[in-house]
Amino acid sequence: MNHPHAAPSPSFWRSRTALIAVGFLAIAGFSLAVEHTAHIFGALPYLLLLACPLLHLFMGGGHGGHGGDHTRHGGSASRPTGEGR
């Protein structure tokens, strides 16, 4: 039955279960970071190399692409010599 005056169920993130899960994950993450610091620092150069193409792929949307109208970005839209109308 639908009760119009029933209180809505609380959000998962405000429940006791979520608080315990977040605490457990924080403790586990800290333990892993402390015990495996050498492995983490050993992987950093590779993570930086991986970040370069990912940033190029996902952050390149604001450049306008190739072959577009360059006049609205302050560029020159002049034609090469020899090409006439």
N, C-alpha and C positions, 0 to 999 in steps of 0.2 A: 504494500500500500504506500502511496505517496502522502506524506504528511507535509503540508505547506510550512509548518512552523518548526520542522526538525532542523537541528543544527547540522551544518555541513561537516563532513568528515575532515579531520585535520590533514594537512599536507604531510607527505612522507618525510620531507626534510625537517619537519618540526617534531617528528616522533622520536621515541626513545631508541628505537632500532637504528635509525639513521645516525643518531649521536654516537652510539656504540660502534657502528660500522666506520664512521669517519675517524673516531679515536683509534680504532684498531689499524686502519690504513695509515694513519699518521705515525704510529709507533713502528709499524712494519717498514714504512718508507725510511724513517730515520735509521732503523737498524740496518737496512740494506745499504744506505748511503755511508754509514760509518764502517761497516765491515768490508765493503767492496769499493772503497774510494779509488784504489789503484785501477780497477777495471773501468770505473766511470771516467777518470782522467785519461785513460788510454783510448777511450772511444771518442773523446771530444774532437780531435782533428777530423775524424771521419764524419761526425755529426755536422761540423762546420762545412765540410765539402758537400754533404748532402743538402744542407740548407741553401746553398747558392742556387742550384737549379730549381729548387722548390720555390724560393722567393722570386726567381725570374718567371716561373710559370704562373704563380698566383698573384703577384703584385704588378704585373706588367699591363694590366687592363687600362690604366690611365694614360698611356702613351699615344693613343689614337690610332695605332696600327700603321701599316705601310701603305704608301700611295694615296693618302688622304689629302684633304685640303689643308695646306700648311699656313694659309693666310690668317686664319682665326687664331693661331697660336703665336703670331708675331713673326713667322718665317717668311721667306721670300717665295713668291709663286711665279717668278720670272721663267720664261722659256729659254732653252738653250738656243744659241745663235744658229741660224739656218732653218729654223722651223717657223713658218709663217702661216697666217690665216688667209 
